[in-house]
């Protein structure tokens, strides 16, 4: 009998891969398999430097594999 890990398919995207999604694009920094699907931690690109300075680092979003396309 196969183990449950044998039934998990490989992720479509890897670390440091550029991806696009509705609302922007970025780079995959981490991914994990959870609840039957791959989730990706995507670091969005920083835009132009605003006049008032930056508050923090880049924005990290968590997206499901179905929401991503290769850039």
N, C-alpha and C positions, 0 to 999 in steps of 0.2 A: 504494500500500500504506500503510495507517495506521501511525503510529508507536505504540510501546508506551505512550506517555503518553495517547494517545487512548483506550486501553482501561481506564484507571484511573477508577473512578467517584468521584464527589465524596464527601467525608466527611459523615457524618450529624450530627456535632456540631461546634461552632465554639469558638474561644477565648472564655473568660469565660462559657460556658454551664453552667448548673447541671445535674448529672447524678446519677442514683442507680445503685447497684450493690449486689450482695450484700455486706453488711457496712458499708454507709454511704452517704454522699453527699458531693459536693464540686463543684468548679468546674474545668472544662477549662482548663489553662494552656498546653498545647502539644499538637500532634498531628503524626504523621508516617506516611507510607505505607511499609511494610516487609514484605517477604516475602508480598506479595499481600493484605495487609489493613491497615486503619488502626489504629494504636496511639495511645492518648490518655494524656497525663500529667495526672493529676487530683490537685488539691490538696484534701485532706480538710479538713473544718471542724474547728477546735479545739473540744474539749469544755469543760466547766467548768474553771476554774483550780484545779489541785490544791493541797493544803495545803503540799506540799514544793516548789512552784515548777515552772517549765518547764525542760526540758533543752535544747530547741531549738525550731525553727519548726514549722509545720504539717507533716503527713506527706504526701509525694507518692507516689502509686502509679501504675503503668503498667498500663493495662487495654486489652484488645482491644475493638473496637467492639461485638461480640456480647454483651459483659458489661455494657453500659451502657443506661440508659433515661433519657429526658428527665425532669427533675424538675418 
